[in-house]
Amino acid sequence: MRLQAVDLKLGYGDRVVVDGLDLGIEAGTVTAVIGPNGCGKSTLLRAMGRLLKPSGGEVLLDGKRIDRMPSREVARILGVLPQSPSAPEGLTVADLVSRGRHPHQTWYRQWSSDDESAVGAALAMTGLLDLGDRPLDELSGGQRQRAWISMALAQGTDLLLLDEPTTFLDLAHQIEVLELVRRLHGELGRTVVMVLHDLNLAARYADRLVAMRDGRVVAAGPPSEVLTEALLAEVFELDAKIIEDPVAGTPLVVPIATRSHAPR
Amino acid sequence: MTSTAPPYLARRRALRIGPASWLLRPRSLAAALVLLGTTVLLMALSMRLGDIPMSVSEVLRAITGDGPDHFVVMQLRLPRALTGAGVGAALALSGAIVQAIARNPLASPDILGVTTGASVTVVAVIVAAGNTWGGVSGVLAEAGVPAAALLGGLIGALTVYLLAWRKGMDGYRLVLVGIGVSAICTNLKFWLLTVGDVNDSSRAMVWISGSLNGRGWEHVIPVAIALAVLLPPALLGTASLGALRFGDDTVTGLGVRMHLTRGLMILAAVLLAATATASAGPIAFVALAAPQIALRLAGVAQPPLVVSALAGAVLTVGADLIARTAFSPVELPVGVVTGVVGAPYLIYLLIRVRRKART
């Protein structure tokens, strides 16, 4: 188990978002966390990436408590792409991606040949080699998102946590980002955990789905086991039909109606 | 990777010795050398100019000799120019740090409550030591001014910090609280000026404007010590300071201990600004403008610390030279000159930021 949440309790101030959650992420898997808005999926991801301090329970990275590990060491094992990240103005794509090398650098190790090849490889992997000297604010939404993923790649971590990497992207760009995630997993053997909104894309691109509601994990497992009509009713209050995706063979959700008006 | 690096990565050159590597920034280095040269030139010029103009050879003779010229150069002009250079460098360094932490090119140490806190205590000391309240003797007031400024600056910064702290430090809240505390201090200061004796108030006004008039070696040394102690750790933190300009989650994700780094950097900025203010009063605009000039000269995205410090030295020594000689025999406080030069620059920055916000 690479990353593990044990009896995790999370919240902001007095508001409890997640109470007593257990979850394990196995090495070499792509996991998608799904659930309705406000169910605590982003909060969970932030805690697993030690961006949020749990109010109870613990997060274990390779069996060690993540909050007791030196932050640089964590940053060399685990990379996080936050939801709608912000960068200083005027930054170029190459500047941004180079910043991903921060956990590997010190005042006497500012730009090693490792840094250079990692940044070059990260740009190549995301197809941004030709845009490296362009300012970040001049890119399209899809390109910008790829630049941020590229930064997380340059960090050179085995584990990647991506918080809604496809938000604000049109369908083609969403596919582009998710194809990239698949390649990270297939070619580089990276372990990826991502929060996704689109259930059909989650089913197609993830090995495992984690369905959440009200801060609890309702179901976890392969998409074909998790994505059922009963689960959609329970988690999303949605009446839907599940058919087989004619392209990928994964479950495909065809919505019928919400249940909010129907008696429960 | 066998493929050749793209040109923008190849441009990023490093000096590599074994496992160690240092980024080479030729343009930053050139900017630093030009600014250093300009500082030396301006200081040499201020040795020559004044009520008793001297040629270069006269200045050199004055340094080695022991006539009245020796006193003028070694006890009046040199310490004054050195104070100017040191104070300018310290203010600019402080400004560069604050702008990185506040993620705002319009931020300056003023928002940390240092300068306004110092102003209130100094005005209080001058007014209280004068005739108004029968107070202490004038000599004690003179000696007490730098001490009062240092103390007031630190108290001001502590007030801002405590009010802005809420389970961590947020750049925006820091700026807002800083503006609030500054406004209160400024009003207190004006109240003290109006109740004070006219002569005391006018003395206080000179200090509030920021002046290098009559600064001696006792003003050089504290600033030199502050720079010597605080510059090396600030330079070690340069990379983390750069990371702090990103969103909080990105900073933490990169393995930076955000609250610790931010706290230490703010402490360094406060100490630098407070020491500078104790020596020369709150000189306007240097901390704001110098880092922005430096980053444009060096062609980088983040105010570079050493180049900023040198830009601050050039600005302050240059402004003092103008203040001292332009309207001779009348001497202006240096802060008036930096203000006159700095105000249009601030307006320019505001317009630019607004334009950016609209597009």
Interface residues (C-beta under 8 A of the other chain):
Chain A: R46 G49 R50 L51 S71 R72 E73 V74 A75 R76 G79 V80 L81 P82 P85 S86 A87 P88 E89 G90 L91 T92 A94 D95 S98 R99 G100 H102 P103 Q105 W107 Y108 R109 Q110 W111 S112 S113 D115 E116 S117 V119 G120 A121 L123 A124 L129 D130 G132 D133 Q155
Chain B: M1 S3 A5 P6 P7 Y8 L9 R12 A14 R16 P19 A20 S21 W22 L23 R103 L235 L236 T238 A239 G242 A243 R245 F246 G247 D248 D249 T250 T252 G253 L254 G255 V256 R257 A301 Q302 K356
